[in-house]
Amino acid sequence: MTAEIDVLVLGGAGVDTIVHVPELPVPYADSVMIRPGIVTRAGQSGDFVALATSALGLRTHHLDMIGDDHEGDLVRALHRDHGVALTAVPQPCGTKRAVNLVDPGGRRLSLYDATRCSDTDRLPEETVRELAAAGRHAHVVITQPCAEALPVLRACGVTISTDLHDWDGANPYHEPFALAADLVFLSAAALADPEPVMRAITERGRARVVVATAGAEGAYLLADGELSHVPAVEPPAPVVDSNGAGDAFAAAFLYGWLRGEPAERCARYGAVAGAYACTVPSTRVASIGREELHARVADLAPGLPVSGA
């Protein structure tokens, strides 16, 4: 049976309210005048990955729990406007929300509303099984209740990727994701030395490729037991917001990985896409396209092999 879905994204659908602040951490004051203003828009980790993989030509389907509320309408409209298929399971607690504080240099602090989920939430097993059966790969966001779907995905035989974000290597919440995935992304933000955590993931879990992004310092790639450094890429425009950069990196890496390209080239794709994402204002959602991605990677690493057209 030919796959109908290249990437099934589970979880991470939601709405962010963007607040531009003069600096982080925010100094105490009774009131602060905010410019360019406060904007609420759809787009959290799963949304960013889904839109980014779709923009690169991968057939993408997004599955998550979404409320029957205004925020849910924004999420549904985002997918509709970008042509990304969405299966929305009703969420009685409402659609996930966060407030992102963004400083002038593009750094952010995200405040997540923990009341928008319940420990009893579940993605319907039959829905997960049906979508996975039509797919090649599943990218699982670490939001509740995606951990419960991991055994079902494994049983369906699809490959799995996940992004652990700023995992410290110890928080037990992240472990099911880290150990079940074939391809693991994480941020080095909470790690003084990412290599021990990266190697522990491959030793204890299924992953043979682990990528730790390190912002302006680039990224670290562990593939086939060899650790290498991937340099950062100069953004094509001024950096305005780092929100979604890690998701863009993961989506572009997946684009190459699903085409059978070498891990080093996949990481180059990721570095280019992540740099591009940092130039997109936090008030909107936009992803790099396939032609621009290929052109920029070709300029950076003309000697690296490429598969397909």
Steps between C-alpha positions, in 0.01 A plus 500: 500500500638838399523753781261793473669703775870578514494658846234451765546766769351418840436775755621855539202687353418824677492876518764747619459854624814693409617777735809701403694600810798737535719227651504153655457445785235770516579760768222566747282801426141596565446542126704483179412639158537220244593554136430376235207370704342177622387247241325165535552250218479126444824306493680282753761228458288245313345766281845632406630153409188416299506824303875476443497142368204584278682807361786267404265279299443220751143372527418594856215422738465651848315327785429655839235584757346843436224685682171626364605857567639812332856371532398174335348697213835677454685167484252355252524812282882489506502146362229575247681808372827308459340190352603265783263218592388510863315245710371682807394280791264693735678639806258592784774698678540727200773563246857528628614858565824672588637849548836564335712785633741605222795736554654731235763238417240235421540293819178375651345375822189286454236475771270202438147472637509165681121496545445424129557127542411213731685188610209298361530643147558244226530511123259231373706186435303412189560846352872478572515152351307599187718805428823316578400217267480755218829664593876467468611688809362653820641807672380498861490823699553459874167658593237303692366241406742398222709262712199265514507470119864388478432124542228516235734672255773246567255216436401661168860489382549867415828670587475759778669828578457732796635827636585500871558878498704615803516160670755480780556129443332409829134610494303172480218660299719509188637146524220311319545730201881484509508120515224423247619722214728405212609861457529736799539878507569704810635838599834531675366794703485303828813293437854609580623211284238342270708197395435277805124551474505442123694177542275383783200539269656272239621249761168471682255557216439433133652815353802478274498872425484773767528872435559764767443855376704775664372823349775727369755228579344268242406143582650167599425191294539146633459252216627141484689557825697799364456848648550799272436873514272674253579871471229760528378672184487874451132603492385657172356801686518655849409265787168602651375189684637156584152351546456201269868477401543156654179379334623631164832321552321171576265532202780568253714220645202266456463616141850378421478193723185371330672545163784276614760776508811486723453623857755777445302645213174464696662704778597767245138516390404544863754775563380696197131462590562591864689816401217595265242452776685749722429774243123447509319737740334323790165646396477276192579148382712436190737224389783472252409340168672207331670697222649757737612227738681310226659815365636613834632155593668470160676832562615391845606142427535442124693176551234315698304235306127538443234238422218555256386821335 
